[in-house]
Structure formats: C-alpha cells, structure tokens
Amino acid sequence: MARWSFLLCAAWIGALSVPVEGARADAPPAPVQVMVVGLFHLSNPGHDLHNMKVDDVLAPKRQAELGAITDALARFKPDKVAVEWPRDTVEERFPKYLAGTLPPSRNEVVQLGFRLARTAHAIGVYGIDADGDFPYEPVKAYADAHGLSSLLDAEGAKIDRQMAEQQRLLAEQGLSAALRRVNEPALIDEGNSFYRTALRMGSGNEQPGAELLAAWYRRNFLICANLVQLAKPGDRIVVFYGSGHAFLLRQCVSETPGFQLVEPNDYLPH
C-alpha cells in the first residue's frame, strides 16, 4: 500500500511539472531602446564655449535635408521623442506645431524633434532638460594662475579642429554628413577628454576642476533621470540633445538595467 501511495504521489508531482499547452514562464520585460542623437545648434544662441555656424535651415535646400534625416530616423519607429527643452515649453509648443500655428522656428527641437514625432506618429514629444551651472571661469583662472593654461588651450584647439571638420562637412556634404560626424562613438569619447583635463585644475581644498565636473554631471544625471522616468518597457525613444551631453547620456542609457543604446549612425542617411 505504501508503494502505491508513493507512486501516485510521484505521478501527481510529475503531472504538475508538465507544461500546459499555451502556458509559459513569465518573460522579462521588453527593453527600452534609446537612440541618443547628438546635435549642434541649428539656430545657435552662442552660449557654448565653442559655437558652430549653420546657414538658414528654413531655406529649401536645408528643409529637404532635414526631411530626409527625419524620414531615415523614422525607420527606427520611435514612439517617444525627448528633446533639450523644458517640459512646459514642449507642452505649449508641440500642439501648436501639429496644428500649424507655431511661428517658423530654426531651432533643432522644432526642426528635428517635432518633425520626427509627426513623421513617425510618435505618442508625443517630451522636454527632459534640466537647469545647471557650468562654472568654467574658476577653472580658467586657476589654470592662468598656476601655469596650466596650455592644457586648456590644447583641449580648446582640439575642439576647434573637430568643429572645423563639422563645418566643412556641412558646407560640402550637408546636414546629415555633419551629424554623422558628431555622432561617431570614437569622437564622442575623445570629446570627453576635456573633463578629465579639468581635474588637473586644483590642489588641496581648491578644486575648481572637480567642482566643474560635479556641476556638469549633476545636470546630466537630472536629464537622464527625466528620460528614465518617462520610459516604459518596450519603448523606442529618440533623444535629441547637444552633442556635449552625448557621452554622459549614452553612458547613462548603457548602464541602466532594462535599457539598450541604439546608434544613430545606423539610421542617419549617408
């Protein structure tokens, strides 16, 4: 009798382990795919240390190029577009853009962010910008006072060379070629070297370089927090942001569980 009880119990347990047709174990949530598109200003306010000059993007030639760029990025099928504007500004202006009542704008948020969202029939555009300081003057003052100006000058010269090449590509090959250059991963990594050089500016309790980095990282973490908090599993998000932010935003996306970084140069037209 005990033997039969054992066999019946074993058979019952075995039956529980047989998968029922159509049933499956819980699948992990679909990853959030994020494409960070680093930009130069299409209508430059001149607020950066190094500023690129772009001719009138409302001219027919540039409008055709912008249309080709957003058509190509739409192949990614984004359902959300995140941009370098405050949330309330986007919430005010994007509905006007869709309604055709927004005044003409050369700003990259409108020309790329709004246009892509409309082209791709995205759920919406989200402003994820965050305020932050960039205390460069104490860094420069320390460098000047301690014979370290040549280090900053070398970094500035490197950025000027990069910008000159972007300017050449823009003039000779168009907007997409210049954007592809800006979004080359190796170039993005190289551009981050300025912040490591800034760490040399300081000694003891006087650390202007570290303070600059702390402020810069803080702003970018706030931006990435806004991005992470708007994302849902399975989302496909395109982020349009100034190229100076690309390194840290790409890092944040790559290191956040459940997120995948997508390369814009896999989509930007040649």
C-alpha positions as CSV (number, residue, x, y, z in Angstrom):
1,M,0.0,0.0,0.0
2,A,2.8,2.4,0.9
3,R,4.5,1.6,-2.5
4,W,1.2,2.5,-4.4
5,S,0.9,5.7,-2.3
6,F,4.5,6.7,-3.3
7,L,3.9,6.0,-7.0
8,L,0.6,8.0,-7.0
9,C,2.3,10.9,-5.2
10,A,5.3,10.8,-7.7
11,A,2.9,10.8,-10.7
12,W,0.9,13.7,-9.3
13,I,4.1,15.8,-8.8
14,G,5.2,14.9,-12.3
15,A,1.9,16.0,-13.7
16,L,2.4,19.4,-12.1
17,S,5.8,19.8,-13.8
18,V,4.4,19.1,-17.3
19,P,3.8,22.5,-19.1
20,V,0.2,23.1,-20.0
21,E,-0.2,23.9,-23.7
22,G,-0.1,27.6,-24.3
23,A,1.4,28.4,-20.9
24,R,4.9,29.8,-20.5
25,A,7.2,31.2,-17.8
26,D,7.0,35.0,-17.2
27,A,9.1,36.7,-19.9
28,P,11.4,39.6,-18.9
29,P,10.0,43.0,-19.8
30,A,10.9,44.2,-23.2
31,P,14.0,46.6,-23.2
32,V,13.7,50.3,-23.6
33,Q,15.6,51.1,-26.8
34,V,17.1,54.6,-26.8
35,M,18.8,56.4,-29.6
36,V,20.8,59.5,-28.4
37,V,21.3,61.8,-31.4
38,G,24.0,64.4,-30.5
39,L,23.4,67.8,-32.2
40,F,25.0,71.1,-33.0
41,H,22.6,74.1,-32.8
42,L,20.8,74.8,-36.0
43,S,20.0,78.3,-34.7
44,N,23.0,79.0,-32.5
45,P,22.4,81.3,-29.5
46,G,26.2,81.5,-28.9
47,H,26.0,80.2,-25.3
48,D,28.7,77.5,-25.7
49,L,32.4,77.8,-25.3
50,H,32.7,76.7,-29.0
51,N,29.9,77.6,-31.4
52,M,29.2,76.2,-34.9
53,K,27.7,78.4,-37.6
54,V,24.8,77.0,-39.6
55,D,23.2,78.7,-42.5
56,D,19.4,79.3,-42.7
57,V,17.8,75.9,-42.1
58,L,14.4,77.3,-43.4
59,A,15.9,77.6,-46.9
60,P,14.5,74.9,-49.3
61,K,17.8,73.0,-49.5
62,R,18.2,72.6,-45.8
63,Q,14.5,71.8,-45.4
64,A,14.9,68.9,-47.9
65,E,17.9,67.6,-45.9
66,L,16.0,67.8,-42.6
67,G,13.1,65.9,-44.2
68,A,15.5,63.2,-45.4
69,I,17.1,62.9,-41.9
70,T,13.8,62.6,-40.1
71,D,12.5,60.1,-42.7
72,A,15.6,58.0,-42.1
73,L,15.3,58.2,-38.3
74,A,11.6,57.3,-38.5
75,R,12.7,53.8,-39.7
76,F,13.6,53.2,-36.0
77,K,9.9,53.6,-35.4
78,P,10.2,55.7,-32.2
79,D,7.1,56.1,-30.1
80,K,8.6,58.9,-27.9
81,V,10.9,61.8,-28.8
82,A,12.8,63.5,-26.0
83,V,14.3,67.0,-26.5
84,E,16.5,69.7,-24.9
85,W,13.7,71.9,-23.8
86,P,11.9,72.2,-20.5
87,R,8.7,70.1,-20.2
88,D,6.3,73.1,-20.1
89,T,7.8,74.7,-23.2
90,V,7.3,71.5,-25.2
91,E,3.8,71.0,-23.9
92,E,2.9,74.5,-25.0
93,R,4.6,74.5,-28.4
94,F,4.2,71.0,-29.8
95,P,0.4,71.1,-30.1
96,K,0.8,74.4,-32.0
97,Y,3.3,72.8,-34.3
98,L,0.8,70.0,-35.1
99,A,-1.9,72.5,-35.6
100,G,0.2,74.6,-37.9
101,T,0.0,77.7,-35.7
102,L,3.6,77.7,-34.3
103,P,5.6,80.5,-35.8
104,P,8.5,79.4,-38.1
105,S,11.5,78.3,-36.0
106,R,15.0,77.4,-36.9
107,N,15.5,75.6,-33.5
108,E,16.6,72.0,-33.7
109,V,13.9,70.9,-31.3
110,V,11.3,72.0,-33.8
111,Q,13.2,71.1,-37.0
112,L,14.2,67.6,-35.8
113,G,12.3,66.7,-32.6
114,F,8.8,67.9,-33.6
115,R,9.3,66.9,-37.2
116,L,10.3,63.4,-36.3
117,A,7.5,62.9,-33.9
118,R,5.0,63.9,-36.5
119,T,6.6,61.8,-39.3
120,A,6.9,58.7,-37.1
121,H,3.4,59.2,-35.5
122,A,5.0,59.1,-32.1
123,I,3.0,59.2,-28.9
124,G,4.5,62.5,-28.1
125,V,7.5,64.8,-27.5
126,Y,8.9,65.2,-24.0
127,G,11.0,68.0,-22.7
128,I,13.7,66.5,-20.5
129,D,16.1,69.4,-20.0
130,A,17.3,70.4,-16.5
131,D,19.0,73.6,-15.4
132,G,22.6,73.5,-14.3
133,D,25.7,75.6,-13.8
134,F,28.9,75.4,-15.8
135,P,31.5,77.2,-13.6
136,Y,34.3,77.4,-16.2
137,E,35.7,80.8,-15.1
138,P,37.3,79.5,-11.8
139,V,38.9,76.6,-13.8
140,K,40.4,79.1,-16.3
141,A,41.5,81.4,-13.5
142,Y,43.3,78.6,-11.7
143,A,45.0,77.5,-14.9
144,D,46.2,81.0,-15.7
145,A,47.5,81.4,-12.1
146,H,49.3,78.1,-12.0
147,G,50.9,77.8,-15.4
148,L,48.4,75.3,-16.7
149,S,46.7,77.4,-19.4
150,S,48.4,75.3,-22.2
151,L,46.4,72.2,-21.1
152,L,43.1,74.1,-21.6
153,D,44.4,75.7,-24.8
154,A,45.2,72.2,-26.2
155,E,41.7,71.0,-25.4
156,G,40.2,74.1,-27.0
157,A,42.3,73.7,-30.1
158,K,41.2,70.1,-30.4
159,I,37.5,71.1,-30.2
160,D,38.2,73.8,-32.8
161,R,39.6,71.3,-35.2
162,Q,36.6,69.0,-34.7
163,M,34.3,71.9,-35.3
164,A,36.1,73.0,-38.4
165,E,35.7,69.5,-39.8
166,Q,32.0,69.5,-39.0
167,Q,31.7,72.9,-40.6
168,R,33.4,71.6,-43.8
169,L,31.1,68.6,-44.0
170,L,28.1,70.8,-43.5
171,A,29.2,73.1,-46.4
172,E,30.3,70.3,-48.8
173,Q,28.1,67.3,-48.0
174,G,25.1,68.7,-46.0
175,L,23.5,68.3,-42.6
176,S,23.4,64.6,-42.4
177,A,27.1,64.2,-43.0
178,A,27.9,66.7,-40.3
179,L,25.5,64.9,-37.9
180,R,27.1,61.6,-38.7
181,R,30.4,63.0,-37.8
182,V,29.2,64.4,-34.5
183,N,27.7,61.0,-33.6
184,E,30.8,58.9,-34.2
185,P,31.4,57.0,-30.9
186,A,35.1,57.5,-31.0
187,L,34.7,61.2,-31.5
188,I,32.2,61.4,-28.6
189,D,34.7,59.6,-26.4
190,E,37.5,61.9,-27.5
191,G,35.5,65.0,-26.7
192,N,35.0,63.9,-23.1
193,S,38.8,64.3,-22.5
194,F,38.3,68.0,-21.6
195,Y,36.6,67.0,-18.4
196,R,39.5,64.8,-17.4
197,T,41.9,67.6,-18.1
198,A,39.8,69.9,-15.9
199,L,40.5,67.6,-13.0
200,R,44.2,68.8,-13.1
201,M,42.9,72.3,-12.2
202,G,43.1,72.3,-8.5
203,S,45.1,71.5,-5.4
204,G,44.2,70.7,-1.8
205,N,41.0,72.4,-0.8
206,E,40.8,74.5,-4.0
207,Q,39.3,72.2,-6.7
208,P,37.6,74.2,-9.4
209,G,38.0,71.4,-11.9
210,A,36.3,68.9,-9.8
211,E,33.6,71.4,-9.0
212,L,33.0,71.9,-12.7
213,L,32.7,68.2,-13.2
214,A,30.3,67.8,-10.3
215,A,28.0,70.5,-11.7
216,W,28.2,69.0,-15.2
217,Y,27.5,65.5,-14.0
218,R,24.7,66.7,-11.8
219,R,22.9,68.4,-14.7
220,N,23.3,65.3,-17.0
221,F,22.1,62.9,-14.3
222,L,19.0,65.1,-13.9
223,I,18.4,64.9,-17.6
224,C,18.9,61.2,-17.7
225,A,16.5,60.8,-14.7
226,N,13.8,62.6,-16.7
227,L,14.5,60.2,-19.6
228,V,14.4,57.1,-17.4
229,Q,11.2,58.2,-15.6
230,L,9.3,58.7,-18.9
231,A,10.2,55.3,-20.3
232,K,8.1,52.2,-20.2
233,P,9.2,48.6,-21.1
234,G,9.3,48.2,-24.8
235,D,9.5,51.9,-25.6
236,R,11.6,53.1,-28.5
237,I,12.9,56.6,-27.8
238,V,14.9,59.1,-29.8
239,V,16.7,61.7,-27.7
240,F,17.9,64.9,-29.5
241,Y,20.5,66.7,-27.4
242,G,23.5,68.9,-27.7
243,S,26.5,66.8,-28.6
244,G,28.4,67.9,-25.5
245,H,25.9,65.8,-23.5
246,A,26.1,62.7,-25.7
247,F,28.9,61.0,-23.8
248,L,27.2,61.1,-20.4
249,L,23.7,60.4,-21.8
250,R,25.0,57.4,-23.7
251,Q,26.7,56.1,-20.6
252,C,23.6,56.5,-18.5
253,V,21.5,54.7,-21.0
254,S,24.1,51.9,-21.5
255,E,24.4,51.3,-17.7
256,T,20.7,51.5,-16.8
257,P,19.2,48.0,-16.4
258,G,16.5,47.3,-19.0
259,F,17.8,49.9,-21.4
260,Q,19.6,49.4,-24.8
261,L,21.6,52.1,-26.6
262,V,20.9,52.4,-30.3
263,E,23.5,54.0,-32.6
264,P,22.1,56.9,-34.6
265,N,24.6,56.4,-37.4
266,D,22.9,53.1,-38.2
267,Y,20.0,55.2,-39.3
268,L,21.2,58.7,-40.4
269,P,21.4,58.9,-44.2
270,H,24.8,59.0,-46.0
